Structure formats: structure tokens, C-alpha cells
Amino acid sequence: MTTTTHSERLRAWIDRHRLASFLVVTYAFTWTVQGFLAYSGMEASWTLSILVGFGAFGPPLGAAVVVWAAGGDLRAWVSQVLRWRIGVSWWVVAIGLPLVVLAVGSALYAVLGGPLDFESLPFPGVYLFAMAWGVVWGGGQEELGWRGFMLPLLQAKYSALTASLLVGVAWAGWHLPLFLNANTTHAGWPLSQQLLWVVTILAGSVLWTWMYNNTGGSVLAVAVFHAGINAMGIFHPADAEALAPGGVADPWLNFLAEATTAVVLVAAAILVVAVYGRRHLSTDEAPGPEVVGLR
């Protein structure tokens, strides 16, 4: 008579509920870290940024647990972040498109009356640091979970567009603690800005899928693209004193700065769907669970 251990039963349950298990581990780890930070009252600082980045390892942790429990290939899963042979053109897109989004969004902001202050912009070399930080600790580390695991599993059942939106919803919800911590970037945003941010997350999720699917599943390219988009805020030429005169945020100007960037991201996502089609968002087949050794 064969008996099964608690560990074997747990692994079997995780295998049967892969996406749910991934989200449970992902949210539990990140929200625990974020809850601790909110409770501690830690003020905005490099220490807080580092710990927030640590919490962002929830998605790769969740993916690793499920790939292991379901009998997948952990090496194949991790190798996606080392996939750098994607062609020069896609590296130009990964590095250059965030700069295009920044330029067009800033131009729209200026045309609509947003005050600019180019003199306060940081030294351009800071962009390289922001990109490096963003890839390994400031957002890019999430991608082994969202795009390197959740997306391929969803693409086995849904179109790439639908899968992108489902990932986007989970991705947006996962950020919720950042809005509840008074010392994070997202704190104090009015509801209108929060809703606008959700729109940008959904549009971004489509663009991230487009890049992942067209680069043969390069999580590295997606992480670089993610870091570039995150770094845009550092170089937006909006006048900081006008955005928050006397330390109090101006709701309209802050919304305008966010909205003009959102318009560009949404337009880019719509263009991608129109050109590449909703089924794969790519000229090739969309990667499925086989990229992590699962069926």
C-alpha cells in the first residue's frame, strides 16, 4: 500500500492550482513585507526603497515555488533572465521606447499648459544607474513571475491580449499596499490618479507581453524595458515646485503629468494590438508553459 506524505499532497495541490498558488505566495510575501514597512512608520529613505524592492521579489518567489512543486524546469525558468540574444532592433526598442514615451508625454504636458523646469533635471548619467537599479531591484525583478511564469501559463488558454490584461489586473492589485503606506511614492494619490495608474498598468502589461513574445521569452529584455519606464519619472521636465507648491501637491498638474504619459502608453498598446494582432501580439507563436518545463 502506497502512502503519500503531507509534502507530496501539498505539491500535488499546487500542481492542480498553479495560478492560484502563484498568486497566494506572491501576494503573501509582498504584502507581509509591505505591511511590516507600513506598521514600522519608516520614513522615505534609501533603506525604505531597498526594503520595498525586497518585497517585490514576491512574484519570482511565487513562480519558483510552483515550478518546483509542479515538476517544472527551474533552470529553464531562470534562463529567461539570461536571454540576451534578441537582436539589436529589440534592444533598441527595450532601451529607446521609454525615452520616446517620456519625450512625447512631456511634449503633450507642455502643450496642455504644464509648467516645465529643464534646469532641475538630473545629470543624464543618472539614467544608467536608474536602469541598473531598476533591472535588479526596482521593478525588473518582478518579471520572472509576471511575464516569465504567469503570462505563459495564461497564454496556453487565452489570447495574448486577454492574458496580458489578466496579468495586469493581478499586477495592479499586488501594488495595493504601496497606496496605504504614507511614505511611499504612491501615497496620497487621489482616486482619479489611482484609476489612471491602473489604466497605465494594463496598457503596460500589453507592451510587456509584446516584448516578451517577440524576443522568444526574454525576461531580461522585459526587465530592462520595465526599468526604463520606471525611470521616466526622474527625468520628466515638470516643474517640481509647481507640482507641489509649498509642499502641497497640485491635484490638476499631477494628474496632467500622469495623464499625458498614460495617453502615450495606451496609444502604443493599441498600435501594438492593431499591428501584431490580439492572438499572439507577436509574429511568432506565443510562449506557453513549456518555457518553464510544464505542460
C-alpha positions in Angstrom: 0.0 0.0 0.0 1.4 3.4 -1.0 1.0 6.3 1.3 1.6 10.0 0.4 3.2 12.5 2.7 2.0 15.9 3.5 4.7 17.4 1.3 3.6 15.2 -1.7 -0.1 16.2 -1.2 0.9 19.9 -1.0 2.9 19.6 -4.2 0.0 17.9 -5.9 -2.4 20.6 -4.8 -0.1 23.3 -6.0 0.3 21.5 -9.4 -3.5 21.4 -9.8 -3.9 25.1 -8.8 -0.8 26.6 -10.4 -2.0 30.2 -10.9 -3.8 30.4 -7.6 -0.8 29.0 -5.8 1.5 31.5 -7.6 -0.7 34.5 -6.6 -1.1 33.3 -3.0 2.7 33.1 -2.5 3.3 36.3 -4.5 0.8 38.4 -2.6 1.6 36.8 0.8 5.3 37.5 0.6 5.0 41.1 -0.8 2.1 42.2 1.4 3.8 40.8 4.5 6.9 42.9 3.8 4.8 45.9 2.8 2.7 45.5 5.9 5.7 45.5 8.1 7.0 48.7 6.5 3.7 50.4 6.9 3.4 49.4 10.5 7.0 50.5 11.2 6.3 54.0 10.0 9.8 54.1 8.3 10.3 57.4 6.6 11.2 57.7 2.9 14.8 56.8 2.5 17.2 54.5 0.7 16.6 51.9 3.4 12.8 52.1 2.7 13.5 51.8 -1.1 15.7 48.8 -0.6 13.1 47.0 1.6 10.3 47.9 -0.9 12.5 46.3 -3.6 13.0 43.2 -1.4 9.2 42.9 -1.1 9.0 43.0 -4.9 10.6 39.6 -5.1 7.2 38.1 -4.3 6.4 37.2 -8.0 9.7 35.3 -8.7 9.3 33.5 -5.3 5.8 32.5 -6.2 6.8 31.3 -9.6 9.8 29.3 -8.2 7.5 27.5 -5.7 5.0 26.5 -8.4 7.6 25.5 -10.9 9.3 23.3 -8.3 6.1 21.8 -6.9 4.7 21.1 -10.3 7.8 19.3 -11.5 8.9 22.0 -14.0 12.4 23.0 -15.0 13.8 25.7 -12.7 16.8 26.1 -14.8 14.8 26.8 -17.9 12.7 29.2 -15.9 15.7 31.2 -14.6 17.4 31.1 -18.0 14.8 33.5 -19.4 16.5 36.3 -17.4 19.8 35.5 -19.2 18.3 35.5 -22.7 20.1 38.5 -24.2 20.5 37.3 -27.9 17.3 39.0 -29.1 18.7 41.1 -32.0 19.8 44.7 -32.0 16.4 46.0 -33.0 14.7 44.7 -29.9 17.4 46.1 -27.7 16.9 49.5 -29.3 13.1 49.1 -28.5 13.7 48.0 -24.9 16.1 50.8 -24.2 14.7 53.5 -26.5 11.0 53.2 -26.3 10.8 54.5 -22.7 12.7 57.6 -23.9 10.2 58.1 -26.7 7.3 57.8 -24.3 8.9 60.3 -22.0 9.5 62.8 -24.8 6.1 62.6 -26.3 4.4 62.6 -22.9 6.4 65.6 -21.8 5.5 67.4 -25.1 1.8 66.8 -24.5 2.1 68.0 -20.9 3.8 71.3 -22.1 1.2 71.8 -24.9 -1.6 71.5 -22.4 -0.1 74.1 -20.2 2.1 72.1 -17.8 5.0 74.2 -16.4 8.5 73.0 -17.2 11.8 73.3 -15.5 14.6 71.8 -17.5 17.3 73.2 -15.3 16.4 70.9 -12.4 16.7 67.7 -14.4 19.4 65.4 -13.1 22.7 64.6 -14.9 21.9 62.2 -17.8 24.3 59.6 -16.5 21.8 59.1 -13.6 19.7 57.2 -16.2 22.3 54.4 -16.4 22.1 54.0 -12.6 18.3 54.1 -12.6 18.2 51.5 -15.3 20.7 49.2 -13.5 18.9 49.6 -10.2 15.5 49.1 -11.9 16.5 45.8 -13.5 17.8 44.1 -10.4 15.8 45.8 -7.5 13.5 48.5 -8.7 10.8 46.5 -10.7 12.7 44.3 -13.1 13.0 41.6 -10.5 9.2 41.1 -10.7 9.3 39.9 -14.3 10.4 36.3 -13.7 7.0 36.0 -12.1 4.6 38.1 -14.1 6.0 37.6 -17.6 8.3 34.7 -17.0 5.7 32.5 -15.4 2.1 33.8 -15.2 1.9 35.0 -18.7 3.0 31.8 -20.4 0.5 29.8 -18.3 -2.3 32.1 -19.3 -1.3 32.1 -23.0 -2.0 28.3 -23.1 -5.7 29.1 -22.6 -6.2 32.7 -23.7 -5.1 35.1 -26.4 -2.0 37.1 -25.6 -4.2 40.2 -25.2 -6.5 38.6 -22.7 -3.6 37.1 -20.9 -1.9 40.5 -20.7 -5.0 42.1 -19.2 -5.4 39.3 -16.6 -1.7 39.7 -15.6 -2.3 43.4 -15.5 -5.2 43.1 -13.0 -3.1 40.8 -10.7 -0.1 43.1 -11.1 -2.2 46.2 -10.2 -3.8 44.6 -7.2 -0.4 43.4 -5.9 0.7 47.0 -5.6 -2.2 48.0 -3.2 0.0 48.2 0.0 2.1 50.9 -1.7 -1.0 53.2 -1.7 -1.6 52.5 2.1 1.9 53.4 3.2 2.2 57.1 3.8 5.9 57.2 3.0 5.9 55.5 -0.5 5.7 57.2 -3.9 2.1 56.1 -4.4 0.9 57.5 -1.1 -1.7 60.3 -1.1 -2.7 59.9 -4.7 -6.3 60.9 -5.3 -8.7 58.4 -6.7 -8.6 59.8 -10.2 -4.8 59.4 -10.3 -5.0 55.9 -8.9 -7.5 54.9 -11.6 -5.3 56.4 -14.2 -2.4 54.5 -12.9 -4.4 51.2 -13.3 -5.0 52.1 -16.9 -1.3 52.6 -17.4 -0.6 49.2 -15.7 -3.0 47.5 -18.1 -1.5 49.3 -21.2 2.0 48.5 -19.9 1.1 44.8 -19.5 0.2 44.6 -23.2 3.5 46.2 -24.1 5.5 44.0 -21.8 3.8 40.9 -23.4 4.5 42.2 -26.8 8.2 42.4 -26.0 8.3 39.1 -24.2 6.6 37.2 -27.0 8.7 38.8 -29.8 12.0 38.1 -28.1 11.5 34.4 -27.6 10.6 34.9 -23.9 13.4 37.2 -22.9 12.7 38.3 -19.3 15.9 40.3 -19.4 14.5 42.5 -22.2 11.3 43.0 -20.4 13.1 43.8 -17.1 15.2 46.5 -19.0 12.0 47.9 -20.5 10.3 47.9 -17.1 13.2 49.7 -15.6 13.2 52.3 -18.3 9.5 53.1 -17.9 10.0 53.4 -14.1 13.0 55.7 -14.7 10.9 58.2 -16.7 9.6 59.9 -13.5 13.2 61.0 -12.7 13.6 62.8 -16.0 10.1 64.3 -16.5 10.7 68.1 -17.0 7.6 69.1 -15.0 8.4 72.0 -12.6 8.5 70.2 -9.2 7.7 73.5 -7.3 4.6 73.9 -9.5 3.5 70.3 -8.9 3.7 70.8 -5.2 3.8 74.5 -4.2 4.6 74.8 -0.5 4.9 71.0 -0.2 1.2 70.5 -1.1 0.5 68.6 -4.3 -1.4 70.4 -7.0 -4.0 67.8 -8.0 -4.6 69.1 -11.5 -0.9 69.3 -12.5 0.0 66.0 -11.0 -3.0 64.4 -12.9 -1.9 66.1 -16.1 1.6 64.8 -15.8 0.3 61.3 -15.3 -2.4 61.5 -17.9 -0.1 62.7 -20.7 2.2 59.8 -20.1 -0.8 57.4 -19.9 -2.1 58.6 -23.2 1.2 57.7 -24.9 1.3 54.2 -23.3 -2.3 53.4 -24.2 -1.8 54.6 -27.8 1.3 52.4 -28.0 -0.6 49.4 -26.7 -3.5 50.0 -29.2 -1.0 50.3 -32.0 0.7 47.0 -31.0 -2.6 45.2 -31.0 -3.6 46.6 -34.3 -0.2 45.7 -36.0 0.5 42.3 -34.4 -3.0 41.0 -33.6 -4.5 40.1 -30.3 -3.9 36.4 -30.6 -0.1 36.4 -30.1 0.9 40.1 -30.1 3.8 38.7 -32.0 4.9 37.5 -35.4 5.6 34.1 -33.8 3.7 31.7 -31.5 3.2 33.0 -28.0 5.3 31.1 -25.4 3.3 28.7 -23.2 4.0 26.7 -20.1 6.7 24.7 -21.9 9.1 27.6 -21.4 9.3 26.6 -17.7 9.1 22.8 -18.4 5.4 22.5 -17.7 2.6 21.1 -19.8 
